[in-house]
């Protein structure tokens, strides 16, 4: 009986010191990534890629898509046999089919166009970042939406998703909060920094998948 009491006291003592926590808790802000565990390397059978992303008039977002597309082109360093189809051919086909490369462009549409171009797989990128209205509301109410970069590789023949990665990063204000920033001009560099970090992480994940 006494031994049991001593054992229970020892366990309670250890729990109070260690908080009885068996695993570290990682928040979205710490990991910067919301996704399932990393998928296996993308199949070596992927040889002809078409890259899809929405047309945008936001300069920073357009820059982000250009970086992501360039990262796909760099895949040839790891897999010399991979061919990336030219975007001008993609735009020509979507125009002919009266499709819009907008935010609503679906995976099924990408697969359809990829098949017409002779691709065996399509890479679909989507960048979401706070727009002018979001930034204005953040300076009024103090809450800024996150920057999100989605990368997906879909096999044309089967529609199977070979790779899907989502990087989420919440911009941090300087000083006490977003309401201390007097203009959108002061906010944009902070968002640009979050976008750069998100792009770098997304590209790193993509390179890992094509290892």
C-alpha positions as CSV (number, residue, x, y, z in Angstrom):
1,X,0.0,0.0,0.0
2,X,2.8,2.4,1.0
3,X,4.7,1.5,-2.2
4,X,1.7,2.4,-4.3
5,X,1.2,5.7,-2.6
6,X,4.9,6.5,-3.1
7,X,4.7,5.6,-6.8
8,X,1.6,7.7,-7.3
9,X,3.2,10.7,-5.6
10,X,6.3,10.3,-7.8
11,X,4.1,10.3,-11.0
12,X,2.2,13.3,-9.8
13,X,5.4,15.2,-9.1
14,X,6.9,14.4,-12.5
15,X,3.6,15.5,-14.2
16,X,3.7,18.8,-12.4
17,X,7.2,19.4,-13.5
18,X,6.9,18.3,-17.1
19,X,3.3,19.3,-17.6
20,X,2.5,15.6,-18.6
21,X,3.2,16.6,-22.3
22,X,4.2,13.7,-24.5
23,X,4.6,15.6,-27.7
24,X,5.6,19.2,-28.7
25,X,2.7,21.2,-30.0
26,X,3.6,23.1,-33.2
27,X,1.3,25.9,-34.2
28,X,0.8,27.1,-37.8
29,X,2.9,30.1,-37.0
30,X,5.9,27.9,-35.9
31,X,5.7,25.4,-38.7
32,X,4.6,27.8,-41.4
33,X,3.1,24.8,-43.2
34,X,-0.4,23.2,-43.1
35,X,-0.3,20.0,-45.0
36,X,-0.3,16.2,-44.6
37,X,3.1,14.5,-44.0
38,X,5.4,14.9,-47.1
39,X,4.4,12.7,-50.0
40,X,6.9,10.3,-51.6
41,X,9.0,11.6,-54.4
42,X,7.1,12.3,-57.6
43,X,7.2,9.5,-60.0
44,X,10.2,9.2,-62.3
45,X,7.7,8.6,-65.1
46,X,6.8,12.3,-65.1
47,X,8.4,13.7,-68.3
48,X,6.3,16.4,-69.9
49,X,5.0,19.1,-67.6
50,X,2.5,22.0,-68.2
51,X,2.5,24.8,-65.6
52,X,-0.8,26.5,-64.7
53,X,-1.4,29.6,-62.6
54,X,-3.9,32.4,-62.7
55,X,-3.3,35.6,-64.7
56,X,-3.0,38.4,-62.2
57,X,-2.5,42.2,-62.3
58,X,-0.9,42.3,-58.8
59,X,2.8,42.9,-59.4
60,X,4.0,41.0,-56.3
61,X,1.7,38.0,-57.0
62,X,2.9,38.0,-60.7
63,X,6.5,38.0,-59.4
64,X,5.6,35.0,-57.2
65,X,4.2,33.0,-60.0
66,X,7.3,33.8,-62.1
67,X,9.5,32.4,-59.3
68,X,7.4,29.3,-59.0
69,X,7.5,28.7,-62.7
70,X,11.3,29.2,-62.8
71,X,11.6,26.6,-60.0
72,X,9.8,24.1,-62.2
73,X,12.2,24.8,-65.0
74,X,15.1,24.2,-62.6
75,X,13.7,20.6,-62.1
76,X,15.8,19.7,-65.2
77,X,18.9,19.9,-63.0
78,X,17.6,17.0,-61.0
79,X,15.8,15.2,-63.8
80,X,17.4,16.1,-67.2
81,X,14.7,14.1,-69.1
82,X,11.8,16.4,-67.9
83,X,10.4,18.8,-70.5
84,X,8.4,21.9,-69.4
85,X,6.0,23.0,-72.1
86,X,6.1,26.7,-73.0
87,X,3.4,28.9,-71.4
88,X,2.6,30.7,-74.6
89,X,1.3,27.4,-76.0
90,X,-0.8,27.0,-72.9
91,X,-2.3,30.5,-73.3
92,X,-3.0,29.8,-77.0
93,X,-4.9,26.6,-76.2
94,X,-6.9,28.1,-73.3
95,X,-7.8,31.1,-75.5
96,X,-8.9,28.8,-78.3
97,X,-11.1,26.8,-75.9
98,X,-12.4,30.0,-74.4
99,X,-11.1,29.2,-71.0
100,X,-9.9,31.8,-68.5
101,X,-6.7,31.3,-66.5
102,X,-8.5,32.8,-63.5
103,X,-8.6,31.8,-59.8
104,X,-11.5,29.6,-60.6
105,X,-9.5,27.5,-63.1
106,X,-10.1,24.0,-61.8
107,X,-7.7,20.9,-61.7
108,X,-10.0,19.2,-64.2
109,X,-9.6,22.1,-66.6
110,X,-5.9,22.0,-66.1
111,X,-5.8,18.3,-66.8
112,X,-8.0,18.7,-69.9
113,X,-5.7,21.4,-71.4
114,X,-2.6,19.5,-70.3
115,X,-3.8,16.5,-72.3
116,X,-4.4,18.7,-75.4
117,X,-0.8,20.0,-75.0
118,X,0.6,16.4,-74.8
119,X,1.7,16.8,-71.1
120,X,1.7,13.7,-68.9
121,X,1.3,15.9,-65.7
122,X,0.3,19.4,-64.8
123,X,1.7,21.7,-62.1
124,X,-1.0,24.0,-60.6
125,X,0.0,27.0,-58.5
126,X,-2.2,29.3,-56.5
127,X,-1.0,32.3,-54.4
128,X,-3.4,34.1,-52.0
129,X,-2.2,37.3,-50.4
130,X,-4.0,40.1,-48.6
131,X,-5.3,42.6,-51.2
132,X,-5.8,46.3,-50.8
133,X,-9.1,46.0,-48.9
134,X,-7.6,43.4,-46.6
135,X,-4.7,45.6,-45.8
136,X,-7.0,48.6,-45.2
137,X,-9.2,46.6,-42.8
138,X,-6.1,45.3,-41.0
139,X,-4.9,48.8,-40.3
140,X,-8.4,49.5,-38.9
141,X,-9.1,46.3,-36.9
142,X,-5.6,44.8,-36.5
143,X,-6.0,41.4,-38.2
144,X,-4.2,40.6,-41.4
145,X,-5.0,37.5,-43.5
146,X,-2.2,35.1,-44.2
147,X,-0.1,34.6,-47.3
148,X,-0.8,31.2,-48.9
149,X,1.1,29.4,-51.6
150,X,-0.4,26.2,-53.0
151,X,1.5,23.8,-55.2
152,X,0.0,20.7,-56.9
153,X,1.1,18.1,-59.4
154,X,-1.6,16.2,-61.1
155,X,-1.2,13.2,-63.5
156,X,-3.1,13.9,-66.7
157,X,-4.1,10.3,-67.6
158,X,-5.6,9.3,-64.2
159,X,-6.2,12.7,-62.5
160,X,-4.2,11.4,-59.5
161,X,-2.7,14.1,-57.3
162,X,1.0,13.2,-57.2
163,X,2.0,16.1,-54.9
164,X,0.1,18.7,-52.9
165,X,1.7,21.3,-50.7
166,X,0.3,24.3,-48.9
167,X,2.5,26.9,-47.2
168,X,0.7,29.4,-45.0
169,X,2.5,32.4,-43.3
170,X,0.9,35.2,-41.4
171,X,2.6,38.6,-41.8
172,X,3.8,40.2,-38.6
173,X,3.4,44.0,-38.1
174,X,6.2,46.2,-36.8
175,X,5.6,47.7,-33.4
176,X,2.4,47.3,-31.5
177,X,0.1,46.2,-34.4
178,X,-1.2,46.9,-37.9
179,X,-3.2,49.9,-36.7
180,X,0.1,51.7,-36.0
181,X,1.0,51.8,-39.7
182,X,-0.1,55.0,-41.2
183,X,-0.4,54.0,-44.8
184,X,-0.5,51.0,-47.2
185,X,3.0,52.0,-48.3
186,X,4.3,51.0,-44.9
187,X,2.5,47.7,-44.9
188,X,3.4,46.4,-48.3
189,X,7.1,45.6,-47.5
190,X,6.1,43.4,-44.6
191,X,3.7,41.4,-46.8
192,X,6.4,41.2,-49.5
193,X,8.7,39.7,-46.9
194,X,6.1,37.1,-45.9
195,X,5.5,36.3,-49.6
196,X,9.3,35.8,-50.2
197,X,9.5,33.4,-47.2
198,X,6.5,31.4,-48.4
199,X,7.8,31.1,-51.9
200,X,11.2,30.0,-50.7
201,X,9.6,27.3,-48.6
202,X,7.2,26.2,-51.4
203,X,10.1,25.9,-53.8
204,X,12.1,23.9,-51.3
205,X,9.2,21.4,-50.9
206,X,8.9,21.2,-54.7
207,X,12.6,20.5,-55.2
208,X,12.4,17.8,-52.5
209,X,9.5,16.1,-54.3
210,X,11.5,16.0,-57.5
211,X,14.6,14.7,-55.8
